[in-house]
Amino acid sequence: MRIISSVEQLKQAVGVARAGGRTVGLVPTMGALHEGHKSLVDRARRECDVVVVSVFLNPTQFNNADDLRTYPRTAEADAAMLEACDVDIAFMPTVDDIYPEPDTRVFHLGPVAEVMEGAMRPGHFNGVCQIVSKLFAMVEPDRAYFGEKDYQQIAVIRAMVKQLGFNLEIVPCPCVREADGLAKSSRNVRLTPVVRKVAPAIYRTLKESLRFAEGHSLEQTHDWVVATLNAYPEMEVEYFSICDGITLQPLDSWDQSDNIVGCITVYCGDVREIDNIRYK
Ligand code: PAF
């Protein structure tokens, strides 16, 4: 595995590696790698000749300075994990490598980027699009792998790919969970032991809501999920949206779409946990 930090070296190494028509898979990450990332890397390894993983804590997507400051940084362990996963190129740049000048681009990706995370974290998706579009331009991957835990992020990246005309396949990969159902996340290490104990209620409640939904309206199901989770003193639902799985716009009734997803963000202590469930 080559560890590269310079953009020029990255382009050169990928150019050499793809010679002869070899396919290139990209897994963009912000480091603090866990089993969820590993599943993306393993899938890229199975499906592509050359696997590039970027490890870059992208400051432009953080709308909260404390979140950026406390985000776990585990560069050495990340490199070891990627080496063990048989990655070809680990791209581990500095902020100056990626942003020698400030990135002033503003993306207008429409309603898909304006709801949920887009509404709660102003500028977040703009920063995601800045870094992901740069990575796509640098690596020119055939496929790029993203976890479905961040359901909206995938929809926003698809919209960006369409708008900028990138020629690649976005590959969504299933959310990987702890044994008790909590979605794996780099931020989980910041949960206090008490909060860590109750946090699995998020996915448990989402799963239970599938059965609840059979006998109740969309609005009743929404309110039941929110009330069930807010009953835990350690948790507070920031939003729960039962929405169309493509447009991500909130729905009023179960028969309004045949592709329905529930997307939730819950404050567990001061850690923001995000998850989702498919209703149809
Ligand atoms: O999902 C993430 O970890 C980040 O948003 C991404 C896609 C690596 C961009 O920084």
Residues whose N, C-alpha, C, O or C-beta is under 5 A from the ligand:
A	BS01	PAF	P28 T29 M30 F56 N58 V128 I131
